[in-house]
Amino acid sequence: MIHIVFDSANVPVLQQALDMDEQLQGDIVEIKDDFAVGPVDNIYTTEGYQLRRDWWSTVLMHSPYEDQLDIVDDKLTVHQLLQKMSEDNAAEVWIWMGQNAHDVCGYYWLMSQLKDFAGRIQILYLNNLPFFNEKGNIFYPTQLHQIQPKEFLKAKKLARPITLSEFEVDPDEWKKICSENTLVRFLEGGKKIAGKEVDFFDKYLIAQITSDAQKLNKVLSAAMSKMPNQTGDAFLVWRLKELANAEKILVNGDWEKGWKDLTIQLPSLTAVNE
């Protein structure tokens, strides 16, 4: 059994769950890219893949993740997955998906390459399902890692094969999403992804910025806590860079030294009027 997740934070939680149930034992494979943001036109071609890598290189510049770009190779991950499925006719893939654009876009990107193994690909989409948190209260998680490991054991009952109909319809939906090629993709419900403009999250960032200088990480944390739909911190910091380039905000400090000592503030009225 091979378990697929789309976020590194999901790996240790799911591993704890697997350790509790022998029937779930297997390898955990992570698809590392976040296909909810960035260019995806012609994503399966060399040119489209390289365009996406170049975009990520720009986004990750000066971030704590800058050195990780070269170790992310989801194409190789899928190649190895397909090879294993071909060599082992008993192997099954379980795709674990939370109710968020990151996971759903990752699902579309991945499953579009797995049609040859229809019947052996299980999906567990925890869509609008209640779980108990650590205090025993019911909540509706959007991310897999928000769920307690023991709760995953209940979720396994929801596993079902991806149907032949889904293998026809979902890749077409993904092709449509890719052809639109917006830089932000938003989950409207179910598996419905809507394209948004690149500045979609800017309002959450600007709402936290004042005329007083604040640490970048403080602005980032406050903005992410207000967002009903999350995206990665590297993408948001890239947007702050773009806002600074457009002179809508001021960034104080040296980008070359990383995020830690940077401060963010609104331009003064005097500076704007000048």
C-alpha positions in Angstrom: 0.0 0.0 0.0 1.3 3.5 -1.0 -0.2 6.5 0.7 -0.1 9.9 -1.1 -0.2 13.3 0.7 0.3 16.8 -0.6 1.8 18.6 2.4 4.9 17.7 4.5 3.0 18.5 7.7 0.7 15.6 6.9 3.4 13.0 6.8 4.2 12.6 10.6 0.5 12.6 11.5 -0.4 10.0 9.0 2.6 7.9 9.9 1.4 7.8 13.5 -1.9 6.6 12.3 -0.3 3.9 10.2 1.6 2.7 13.2 -1.7 2.1 15.0 -3.2 -0.1 12.3 -1.4 -3.0 10.6 -3.9 -2.9 7.7 -2.8 0.5 6.7 0.9 -0.2 6.8 2.8 1.1 3.7 5.0 3.9 2.4 4.0 7.5 2.5 4.8 9.5 -0.6 4.6 13.3 -0.6 3.8 15.4 -3.7 5.8 18.5 -2.7 4.7 21.2 -5.2 1.7 23.4 -4.5 -0.3 23.4 -7.7 -2.8 25.8 -6.2 -0.5 28.7 -7.2 1.7 29.5 -10.1 1.7 28.7 -13.9 0.3 25.3 -14.9 -0.2 25.7 -18.6 1.3 22.7 -20.5 2.4 21.4 -17.1 3.2 17.9 -18.4 5.6 19.2 -21.1 9.2 20.1 -20.6 8.6 23.7 -21.5 5.6 24.0 -19.1 7.5 22.3 -16.3 10.5 24.6 -16.8 8.3 27.7 -16.9 6.9 26.6 -13.5 10.3 26.0 -12.0 11.5 29.4 -13.2 8.5 31.0 -11.5 9.1 29.2 -8.3 12.8 30.2 -8.4 11.6 33.8 -8.4 9.1 33.3 -5.6 11.5 31.4 -3.3 14.3 33.9 -3.7 15.5 35.1 -0.3 13.2 32.7 1.4 14.1 29.9 3.9 13.1 27.5 1.2 15.4 28.8 -1.6 17.7 25.8 -1.5 14.8 23.3 -1.6 13.8 24.0 -5.2 16.5 21.6 -6.6 15.3 18.7 -4.4 11.7 18.9 -5.4 11.1 16.6 -8.3 7.5 15.4 -8.4 7.9 14.1 -11.9 10.5 11.6 -10.6 8.2 10.8 -7.7 5.4 9.9 -10.1 7.7 8.0 -12.4 8.9 5.8 -9.4 5.2 5.4 -8.4 4.1 4.2 -11.8 7.1 1.8 -12.0 6.2 0.3 -8.6 2.6 -0.1 -9.6 3.6 -1.8 -12.8 6.0 -4.2 -11.1 3.6 -5.1 -8.2 0.1 -6.0 -9.4 -1.2 -6.1 -5.8 0.0 -2.6 -5.0 -2.7 0.0 -4.1 -2.4 3.7 -3.9 -4.4 5.7 -1.3 -4.7 9.4 -2.0 -5.4 11.4 1.2 -6.9 14.8 0.4 -8.1 17.6 2.7 -10.6 20.3 1.8 -8.2 22.8 0.5 -7.0 24.0 -2.9 -3.5 22.7 -2.4 -4.6 19.1 -2.0 -7.3 19.2 -4.6 -5.1 20.7 -7.3 -2.4 18.2 -6.3 -5.0 15.4 -6.7 -5.9 16.6 -10.2 -2.3 16.8 -11.3 -1.5 13.4 -9.9 -4.6 11.3 -10.8 -4.5 12.5 -14.4 -1.4 10.3 -14.7 -2.8 7.2 -13.1 -5.6 6.1 -15.4 -3.8 2.9 -16.4 -4.2 1.7 -12.8 -7.9 2.4 -12.4 -9.4 0.1 -9.7 -6.2 0.2 -7.7 -6.3 3.9 -6.8 -8.3 4.8 -3.7 -9.3 8.3 -2.7 -10.0 9.6 0.8 -11.4 13.1 0.5 -12.2 14.4 3.9 -14.6 16.9 2.5 -16.8 18.8 5.0 -16.5 15.9 7.5 -16.6 16.3 11.3 -13.8 15.1 13.6 -13.0 15.4 17.3 -10.1 17.6 18.3 -7.8 17.1 21.3 -10.4 18.6 23.6 -13.1 16.3 22.4 -14.9 19.0 20.5 -16.3 18.5 17.0 -14.6 20.6 14.2 -14.3 20.5 10.5 -10.7 20.3 9.4 -9.5 21.7 6.1 -6.0 20.3 6.5 -5.1 16.6 7.2 -2.5 17.5 9.8 -5.3 19.2 11.9 -6.7 15.7 12.6 -5.5 13.5 15.5 -3.8 10.4 14.4 -6.4 8.1 16.0 -9.1 9.9 14.0 -7.4 8.8 10.8 -8.4 5.2 11.7 -12.0 6.2 11.4 -11.4 8.1 8.1 -10.0 4.9 6.5 -13.6 3.6 6.2 -14.2 6.4 3.6 -11.6 5.0 1.2 -13.2 4.2 -2.2 -11.8 3.6 -5.7 -11.5 6.5 -8.1 -14.2 5.6 -10.6 -13.8 5.2 -14.4 -16.1 8.2 -14.8 -13.9 10.3 -12.6 -10.8 9.2 -14.6 -12.7 10.7 -17.6 -14.1 13.8 -16.1 -11.4 15.0 -13.6 -8.5 15.1 -16.1 -10.7 17.2 -18.4 -11.5 19.6 -15.5 -7.7 19.8 -14.8 -7.0 20.6 -18.5 -9.5 23.4 -18.2 -7.9 24.7 -15.1 -4.5 24.5 -16.7 -5.6 26.3 -19.9 -7.0 29.2 -17.8 -3.5 29.4 -16.2 -4.4 31.9 -13.5 -1.7 32.2 -10.8 -4.0 31.5 -7.9 -6.6 28.7 -7.6 -9.4 28.7 -5.1 -11.5 25.9 -3.8 -15.2 26.8 -4.0 -16.4 23.5 -2.6 -16.3 19.8 -3.4 -13.6 19.5 -6.1 -14.6 22.8 -7.8 -11.5 25.0 -8.4 -11.9 28.6 -9.5 -9.1 30.7 -10.9 -8.3 34.0 -9.2 -6.1 36.9 -10.0 -2.5 36.9 -8.6 -3.4 39.7 -6.1 -6.2 37.5 -4.6 -4.5 37.4 -1.1 -3.2 40.9 -1.1 -6.1 42.3 0.8 -5.4 40.1 3.8 -1.8 41.3 3.8 -2.5 45.0 3.4 -5.2 44.8 6.2 -2.4 43.9 8.7 0.0 46.6 7.6 0.0 50.0 9.3 2.1 53.2 9.2 4.2 51.8 12.0 6.9 49.3 11.0 6.2 45.7 11.9 8.3 42.6 11.6 7.5 40.8 8.3 6.9 37.5 10.1 4.3 39.2 12.4 2.4 40.7 9.4 2.6 37.3 7.7 1.3 35.4 10.7 -1.5 37.8 11.3 -2.6 37.8 7.7 -2.6 34.0 7.5 -4.7 33.7 10.6 -7.4 35.8 8.9 -7.4 33.9 5.6 -10.4 31.5 5.1 -8.3 29.8 2.4 -4.6 29.3 3.1 -1.7 29.6 0.8 2.0 29.2 1.4 4.1 31.8 3.2 6.7 32.0 0.4 3.9 33.0 -2.1 2.7 35.7 0.3 6.1 37.1 0.9 6.6 37.2 -2.9 3.3 39.2 -3.0 4.8 41.6 -0.4 7.8 42.1 -2.7 5.5 42.9 -5.6 3.5 45.3 -3.5 6.7 47.0 -2.5 7.8 47.2 -6.1 4.5 48.9 -6.9 5.2 51.3 -4.0 2.0 50.3 -2.1 4.0 49.3 0.9 7.5 49.9 2.3 9.9 47.0 3.1 12.8 48.0 5.4 15.9 45.9 5.5 18.1 43.7 3.3 16.3 40.9 1.5 19.7 39.2 1.1 19.7 38.6 4.8 16.4 36.7 4.8 13.0 37.5 6.3 13.9 37.7 10.0 14.9 41.3 10.3 12.7 42.8 7.6 9.9 45.2 8.6 6.8 46.3 6.7 4.8 49.5 6.8 2.6 51.7 4.7 4.2 54.6 2.9 3.8 58.0 4.7 1.3 60.4 3.3 4.1 62.9 2.8 6.1 60.4 0.7 3.0 59.6 -1.3 2.2 63.2 -2.0 5.7 63.9 -3.1 
